[in-house]
């Protein structure tokens, strides 16, 4: 799986929970559920799955070794024994047999994949009949009181995603179509949209991520300094808002 090193976004991700970011799966989670979290990142949602299925087993896979190491440490600190984190490829889950898991989940991962349908085909194959495959991806966003430089920096990130062959921004508008292309019948697919707004307490993580994008592209120190100054000014503006629209889709296997 091609993509970025999201270590810089760790503080941004660590507060994700099932209730806030995968609530469509709540009716399906049982105490003994076997769940796979594809593209689990640093594992906050994965850990929550494990807490909700104490007699079950949860697997989190991600291609970034640092993220998996962070997730393993968090599981150890939490004393969770029903969970494992593995380095793996979201587009190739061939190590798992058919009908292995009760639930398959992917949060903000399909948008980064050059071939999301391949990943969803594997998820369709390894989930048990009657089980759900659930995904969420960014559909669009609005940053009020932004500047030309801030907007440019974000656009360059999404351009980089498209250059790698990924859908990037807008994936949340079409992930239900990908589920159908992966083998799910239209009648078995549900979809919806949710919105999230940046809590300014998370601004330091946003700043680190935004500067990280620019630094990874090889932007000059002058560019980075100006970008930081404009982002700090933006965050101090009472009129500033950053809102994400996220598209979710859930399909059940016949």
N, C-alpha and C positions, 0 to 999 in steps of 0.2 A: 504493500500500500504506500503510495507516494503521499507526501504531506509535509507539515511543519512540525517542529519541536515545540509543543505547547507547555513546556515546563514553566515558561514565563507567565502563563495564565493560571498557575496552580491555585493561587489565592482566590481567583475568580471562580474556579470550579468546585472548591472544597465545600461550599454550602449547598450544593445541589442535593435534592432529596427526591424520593419516589413521589411523595405527596405533591410536590410543586412541579416536578419535571417529568413524571411518568404516571400521573394519576389515572390515566385511562386503563392502566394495568391493575389497579387496586382490586377490582372484583375477581381477578384471575389468580392472585397470589394466595397460596395456601401454606399452611405451616410446614408442609413437606415438599414444596415445589422445587423442581430442578430448573434453574434459570441460567441462561447465558447472556452476558452483557458485552456486546460486540463494540469495540472501540471505547473501552471503559475509561480511558484516561487515567486520572489519579484515583478513581474508584469511589467517589462519594455516593453516587447512586447505587453502585454495586454493593457497597457496605450496607446500605439501607435495605436492599433486597435480602441480604443475609440475615439481618435482624428480623425481618418480617417472615422469613421461612426458616425458623430455627432447627427444624427437623429435616430440612431439605439440603440442597447443595447449590452453590452459586459459583459460576465461572466468569471471570472477567478477562478479556483479552485486549491487548493493544500492541501496536508495533513499536512504541517508544519505550525503551528499556528503563529510562529514568522514571517515567510515569508508573510503570509496573513496580519498580522498587519502592516508590512513594506509597502506592496502594498496598503493597505487602506490609510495609511498616505500619500503616494505619490499621490494617486488619489485626496485626499482632498487638498493637496498643489497645484496640477495642476488645481483645480477647475472643475474637470470632474464629471458630474452628470449622465452620461449614462453608468455607470460601477459599478459592484459589485464584491467583492472578498469574497469567501466562503471557509471554511475548508471542504475538501471533499476527496473522494477516487477515483482515476483515473480509477480503475478497476470496480467501481460500480456507474454508473450514472443513477440509476433507478429512482431517483427523477425527472428526466426530461421525458416528454412525447415524443412519436414518432414525428418526423418531426418538431422539435421545432426551430432549428437553421439553419441559412443560411450557416454558415461555422463552422467547428470544427478543432481545431489546437492543436498540441502538439510538443513542442520543447525540445529536449534532455530529454524526460521523458520515452519513451518506453524502453530505455536501462536499466532503473532502476526497471522495473516492473517484478515481477515473472510471470505474465500472461498478456503480452501486447495485445494478441489477444482479451482477454475479454474486455479490454479498447476500442479497435478499434471496436469491435462488438457494444458496446454501442454508440460510436461516429457515426457509420454507421446508427444505429437506430434513433438517435435524430437529425441528419442532414436532411434537406428537400431534396426531389428528385431534382437532378440536382446540388445539393450543394457539395462542396469539403470537404474532410477530408485530412489534410496535416500534415505530421510528418517529423521531422529531428532528426537524432541520429548520434553519433560519430561512424565512420567506422574504423579509425585507426589514429595514430599520429606518429610523428617523432621528437625526441628531440636531436638535434645535439650537440656534445660536452658534452653529459651527463656523469654521473659517475655511477659506479655499485650501489652505495647506492641510488642515485636519481631514477634510474631505478627500483631497488627493491621496493622502497616506492610506486611508481606508480603501479607496478605489484600487490603488496599486496592489494591495493585498489580494483583493478579489480577482484582479487581472492575473496575478500569479497563480491563483487556484485554477483559473480557466486555462492558463498556459500549460498546467500539468494534466489537463484533460478532465478536471473535476467540474461539477456544476457550480459550486460555490454559492454565492448569494442567489436566492431564488429556489433553492432545492426544496424548501418547505412548501412550495407551490405545486411540485410535481412528484413528491415521494409516494403519493398514493398510486400514481401511474406506474412508477417503478415496481410497486408491489404487485400490480396486475401483470406486468411484463415478466415478473419472477414466478408467476404461476398461480396467483390467487384470483379467484373469481370475483367479479365486480360486486356481486351480492354479499360477499364476505369481507368487504373493505369498508371501514368507516374513516372519516377524516374531520379535522377541525382546526381552529386557529386559537392561539393564546398569545397574550402580550405580556412583556416584562419590561420594567423600567429600571435603569441603573440607580442603585442606592449609592449616594455619594460617599458612603463609608467604604465602598469598593473602588473608589477612584484611584488610589495608589496602584491597585492591580491593573486597572484599565490603562493607566499611564505607562506602567512597565511593559504591558503588552503592545501598546501602540508604538512606543520607542523601539521595542524589540523587532517589530516588523520592519521599521525603517533601517535599523542597524543590520538586520539580516540581509537586506537588499544592498548594503554597502553605501548607504547615504553618508554624506559628509558630516563632520562634527557641527558645522554651522547649521546644517539642516536639522540635525537632532536637537540642537540648542533652541532653535527657533520653534520647532514643533513642541518641545516641552513648555516653552514660555506661553505659546498659544493655548495648549491644553490646560495649563494651570489657570490662565485667564478665563477660559471657558468654564472650568469647574467652579470658579469663584463667582460666576454670574448667576444670580438667583433665577434668571429666566432659562437657564440651561436645562435641557432634558435629553436623555438618550433612551429611546424606546425600541425594543425588538419585537417583531411579529414572527411567531414561530408556528409552522404548520406541522401538525401531527397526523399520523395515519396508523391505523391498526387493522390487521387482517387476521382472520382465523383460518386454519387449515382444515380442509374437508376430510 
